[in-house]
Amino acid sequence: MRIRLDIAYDGTHFRGWATQPGLRTVQGVLEVALARILGSAARLVVAGRTDAGVHASGQVAHVDLDDAQWARIRARQGRAGSDPAGALAHRIRGVLGQYPDVTVTRSALAPEGFDARFSAVWRRYRYRLADLTVGYDPMRRNDTTTVRAELDGQSMDAAARTLIGLHDFAAYCKPREEATTIRTLLDYRWARDAEGVLVAEVKADAFCHSMVRALVGACAAVGEGRLSVDDVVRLRDDLTRTSAFKVLPARGLTLAEVGYPDDSLLASRAEQTRARRDREG
């Protein structure tokens, strides 16, 4: 029985999503909670493995339950006609406590063919950046990066839009052996919100390691006048990492949403994605 989980977390005190021995991670905390509820271990598969310090408001994962685990949550649900899969989120929240830094906002039976990772067609991230025109808000210190400069948001937006499309983003990714850096950047834009904070919306079919924070850093350098709009394209086409801009901190970055196709296309999308990953490494 496959269950979809919608997850949100403040990544400040996590060492990323993926379980690591001796370190506190989002996956680790949630799998401990699940084991308490199910009576045995269960493994989460996630749409996007976020790095240390990165937050999420729209993360998606799935978990496969064996017959005994499914029977256990059905038996404990109690009321006739109730939804044990939907109630799982409530039970996880109960185990996590009243004010946890990670929560499961929703749980449901996954549609046939659903795979949280391989069925996804896009991921959307948001980055919050406060410059000297708005100053420092201590209430948003965990999800906003601050810079000691006045940034030109219009130039940043213009630079961002030049990067949209199918490209090799090696210059904007932390390299991993035998892994491709070719991605389709579906949308990238900057705008100031009602408080004047610069907010980036970045959407792609997938992201390679540190790609969003590098893209943000390049546009921040444009906003500060250290790079031109044309420079961000030139650097991309050079296909090599550069010191021309800084990769900005994880604290400003949030995984906002994961997109999936219609239910009838979930299985075929997962098969296509697995085949492509096998070819690309």
Secondary structure, DSSP 8 states (H G I E B T S, - for coil): -EEEEEEEE-GGG-S-SS--TTS--HHHHHHHHHHHHHSS---EEES----TT-EEEEEEEEEE--HHHHHHHHHHH-STT--HHHHHHHHHHHHH-SS-SEEEEEEEE--TT--TTTT--EEEEEEEEE-TTT---GGGTTT-EE-SS---HHHHHHHHHHT-EEEE-GGGS---TT---EEEEEEEEEEE-TTS-EEEEEEES---TTHHHHHHHHHHHHHHTSS-HHHHHHHHHHTS--SSS----GGGEEEEEEE---GGGHHHHHHHHHHHHHHH-
